[in-house]
Amino acid sequence: MDQMSIGEFARRSRLSPKALRLYDELGLLPPARVDEDSGYRFYEPGQLKQARLIAALRQLQVPLAEIKAILPLEQVQAAEHVREVWAATEAEHTARRALATYLIDDLSGKRSVSYEVGTREMPDRSLLCVKRNVAGADQAWAFGKEFIALLRDHQLPHIEGRAGAFFCIYWGEVSEDSDGPMEWCRPVPPDEAEALSARCPELILRAEAAHQEAFVKIGDGQIDGAEWQLVEQSLHAWSQQQRDVRLTDLGLRITYLPSEAGQDTYQDVAVPFNGQPRG
């Protein structure tokens, strides 16, 4: 088959030469041949289908790293992967729509709580923690994986129930624009705390006073930024509707009850408070 220059391939694929050079560098769409003397790239007609697939996926705002995982798959597997990506995108749009509706109502003077809010008592706890500034979902995810690896390495004793579950405190917004910080915490038995701290030099031992928490269950799946904002807004709206409730400075947190806990397994987002909520 006749090979095409990058200019001709760009015209037929409707991808710019700049995009084609980027996709080559990333290993998404390498040219069929590169001239050794001139460095010119040449493509074959059979590559047009892959080029158009990449272009279509980018229109769906699929990240380049995700596209790289899709391209080597058989067509049926690739179709299933695209289906999963689009389902996640639709869920994200649903969360954004709900957040937008909430903000419109709030700005219009309408008060509402989008999630059912529960309350609970939390005891005094000894915590082994690590705190760090992170920006964006990727860094936050990597920090969480690092913390889980530390817990597995040190095999800390387990405290039963929600009070013994590990949790993450968001001391500030974590996004591409804001770097938290985040603090991962694991409750440990108070009578063993000093010895366990000596065993775990990567973690800092600190105490957290007994308090009440308002919380929203979020199940076992990951929540995106829009849903996280909506949950946070719901908790703050709930607190404003409680005459005698005052939020504390202990930090917004997400708690993870271990899977071995059985039917009561779930995650929740909580905010500590003082006072007496309405029944």
N, C-alpha and C positions, 0 to 999 in steps of 0.2 A: 504494500500500500504506500501511496505517496505520503510523505511527512509534511507537516505544516510548520511554518515559522511561528514564533510566539504571537506575532501580530495577527496572523491569519487565524490561529487557534483562539485568540482573544475575541476576534470578531464573531466567529462561529459559536463560541461558547457563551458569549456576552459577559465574560469575565475580563477585567482589565489586565494588562501585562503586570501591573503592580500586584494584583491579587494572585496571579499565576506564580510570580516569583515567591510570594509569601507561602503559598501552598506547597511549592517545591521545597522551600527551606524547612517547612514543618513535616515533610514526608507525606502530605495528603495527596499530592498530584505531581509526582516527579515527571519531567519530560521523558519521552522515549529515547532521546539522544541529545547530548550536549557536544557541540563542536569543540574539539580540543584547542584549536587555534584561536577562534573568535569568541568562544564561550556562549555562542547563540544556542538557545533552546529550541528543540523541534519536537512536535507532538504528532501522534497518530490519530486518525479519525475515530478509532475505537475508544479513545479516551474522552470523547465528548460526553458520553453518557455519565461518566463519573464526575466530570466537571459540572454538568447540569444538576446532578444530585447534590453536590457540595453547595452550589448556588441556592438550590431550593431549601436545603437545611439551614443555610445562613439566613434566608428570609424568615424562617421559623425561629430565628435567634438561638439556634443550637450552638453551643460553644465549640470552638475548633477542636479542643481535646476530645469532646464527645463524638464529633464527626470522625475523628481519627479512629475511634473505637468501632464505629459503625461500618466504615468502608471495607474492611477485610472480611466481613461476615457474608455468609450465604444469603440469598435474597429473602428467604423466609425469616431467618434470624434477624436480618437487618430491619425487616418490616416490623417485627415484634419490638425491637429496640426503639425504633422511631415511635411506635405506639406508646411505649412506656415513657419516653421523653415528652411526648405531647400530653399524656395524662398528667404528668407532673406540672407541665406548663399551664394546663387548664386549672389545676388545683391552685396554682400560684395566682392566676387571674381571678379566681373566685375569692381568694383571700384579699386581694387588692380591692376588688369590688366591694366587699364587706367593709373594709377599712375606709374606703372613700365614702360609702353610705353613712358610716358612723360619724366621720368628720363633718359631712354636710349637715347631718342632724345636729351635731354639737354646735357648729358655727351658727346654725339657725335657732339656737336656744332650746333645742329638744334634748332632754337628758335620757339616756338609755344605757342599759348594761347588756352587751351582746352575748356574754357567756354566763352560765350559772356559777355563782361564787359561793364557796364553802369556807368555813373557818375551822381552826384547830389550835390546840395548845402544844407548844414545843418546849421541852425541858432545857435546863442548863446542859451544855454539851462541850466536850473537849474535841477540838478539830485539828486534823493535820491538813495543811493547805498549801497551795502554790498559787501565786498571783502574778499576772503578766498583762502588759498592754498588747492587744492584738487588734488588727484592722481587717475587716472583711470576713466573709464566711469561711474561706479556705484556711486562714490562719486560726480562726476560732475552732474549726473542725480538727486541725492538726494538734492544737493545744489539748483538746479533749482526749484525743487518741493517746497522746503522750501521758496524760494523767492516768488513763485506764491502764496503760502498760506499767506504770509505777505501782498501782494497786495490785496488779497481778504479780509483779516481782516481789513485793514485800509481804503478801499474804497476811494482811491485817485481820485481827479478830472481828467478827461480825456482831453488830448490835441489831436486835430484831426490830422490825417495824419501820414506819416512816421516819422516826427519829434517828434511825441508824443508817438511812440511805445516804449515798453520796450526792452532792449537789453542786451547782455552779452559781456563783453570785455575779450578776452583771452590775458592777459599780458605775458603769456609764454605758452609753449606747455603743454597740459594736457594729460597724458598717464600713463601707469603703472610705467614709469621711471621718469616722470616729473610732478611736482605739481603746474603748472601755475605761478602765481595765476589767478583766475577768479574773475570778478567783475560784478555783476548784477546791472543794472541801470534802473530807471524809471523817465522820464522827468515829471516835474510838473510846473504849472504856476509860473513864476518868482515872481509875486506879492503876492503869497500865500506860497512861498517856506519855509520861516522861520517858519510860523505857522504850516505847515505840518510836518516839521522836528521835531518840539517839540512834535507832536502827534505820531511820529514814532521813538522811541528811538533806535530801532534795525538798523535803516538806517542812513547813513551819508550824509549830504547835501554838494554838491560841484557843481562847475560851469564847463561847457565845452564850450570852445570858438567856434565860427563859423568856419566852415571848409568845404572843398569838400571831397566827398567820391567816391571811385571806388567800385562797387559792382557786385556781381554775384547772380542771383536769384536761389534759391534751392527748391522752392515749399513748401509744407506743411509737408513733411515727415522728419524723422530723417536721418542724414547723419553719416556714420561711419568714423573712423579715416583716412582711405585711401582716401575717397572722400573729406574729409575736407582738407587733405594735397594737393590734386590735385587742389581744389578751391584756396587755399592759394598760391600755386605755380603759378596758372594762373594770379592771381592779381599782384604778383610780376613781372612776365614776362611782363604783360601789362605795368606796371610802367617803366620797363627798355626800352620799346619801345617808350616811350613818352619823347621827348628830354627835355622838360621844367618841367617835373613833379618830385616832391620829396615827398616821403612818410614821414608822420609825426610820432611822438611818442605817438599818442593818442590811439594806440592799435587796433589790429584786432578784429572785433566784428561781432556777429550774431544778427540780428534784427528780431523781431516777430511782424508783424502787426496783431492786434486783429481780430478774425474771424468775428466779427460784421461789419467789414469794407466792406464786400461783395465781389464782383468779384475781387477786387484788393488785396485780401488776399494772402500773401505769406511770406516766410522767405528769408532773403538774408545774405550773408557774405560780409562784407565791410572793406575797409582799408582807413583811412583818408589820404589826400594828399594836397600839396600846388602846385601851378603852373597852367599852361594852357595846358590841354590835346589836342592832335591833333583831329581835327574834324572828 
